[in-house]
Amino acid sequence: MANKLLISSFFFLSLFSVSSSISIETLLEASDILSNSGYISMSLTLQLVSSSMIPHSPSLTIFAPSDSAFARSGQPSLSLLLFHFSPLPFHLRSLKFFGSGSKIPTLFANHTLIVTSGPSDGEGIFLNGVMINGSPIYDYESLVILGIDKFLDPDFEVSRQSQGTGSNLGCSFEAGGSFYSFREATEVLRLNGYSVIASFLDLQLLGFKDRPSLTIFAPVDEVMKGFVGNVDGYSSIFLRHVVPCKILWKDLVTVDDGVVFDTYLEGFQIRISRSGDILMLNEVPVSFPDMYENDWLVVHGVRGIY
């Protein structure tokens, strides 16, 4: 059942912390490795911006241009530099499964990188028409640095990319069409103290192409903090709080005690019960019914973790 959600285990295993940011010490260590790897210009640039210009983030991918790229183009503007930083850790082994047209967020506001095809399958991974060099420069926990030989172009257009002709493992992204995203829901969750679950939803980068029908029982931040750092449990925690149908509060309160709902975690169910007049879901009370609702999704806040 879990494969019905557009959730890759990669994204959950990449979310090492939602409350702490990458330390300056880690960035300076990465800068030293950049320098030792022959990326001196990017090493110096990272030292300059690490403490003041890079927003605090729990994870980061840096696409590092080579010294020859700096020599050809000169020192980049801040906006161009931020276009080479993504707030998510994209490990090279996972990028290999991204279909052509997939989008990667960057720190340059309202600008995303686009996975593009190489001249032939198997030649490498391309972003905005620029190939990522063969192996990571730095890859430790939530910080990844990948080398490239050119600056990435923020004005790159998909129509300019060369199209591959071979198999794509069925992972290609189909441009166009309607997508059902969690963007509005995550904004509401954050405003009401449910930022951890909002972070999980943010990692569903494209949402759904086909209209889903979902209910999310979102634990409040206070109870989720104890699970930060338990990387192996992230996927399980999220999936057992998502039900594959939309259940509004007015319908939920009419359900009889003992009724169970299947979740996206195979074999895990949510059971209805009552303690006096309080509705309980696996012995956890609902604290914020109908926090967010649209025509395919409803989010209820809950006081604990299932």
BELDAFEN-V203089 format. One line per field, one symbol per residue. ss: DSSP state (H for helix, E for strand, - for the rest). phi: phi as a letter, one per 30 degrees, with the letter a starting at -180 (. if undefined). Layout:
ss: ???
phi: ???
This chain:
ss: -HHH----HHHHHH---------HHHHHHHHHHHHH---HHHHHHHHHH----------EEEEEE-HHHHHHH----HHHHH--EE-----HHHH-------EEE------EEEEE---------EE--EEE-----EEE--EEEEEE---------HHH-------------------E--HHHHHHHHH---HHHHHHHH-----E-----EEEEEE-HHHHHHH---HHHHHHHHH--EE-----HHHH-------EEE------EEEEEEE--EEEE--EEEEEEEEEE---EEEEEE----
phi: .dddddbcdeddddddaccccddddddddddddeddcjcdddddddddcdcbccedbdaabcccddddddddcidddddddddcccdbdcdeddedcddejdcbdbddeibbdbdbddeadidlccbhicdddebddbabhcbbbcdbcbddcdceceddddcdccdbiicdccdiicbcccedddddeddcibdddedddeddecicdcdcbbbcccddeeddddcdjdedceddedddcbcdacbdeddddcddejdccdcdceicbccdabbiccdcchicddcbdhebabdbbbbcdbcacd
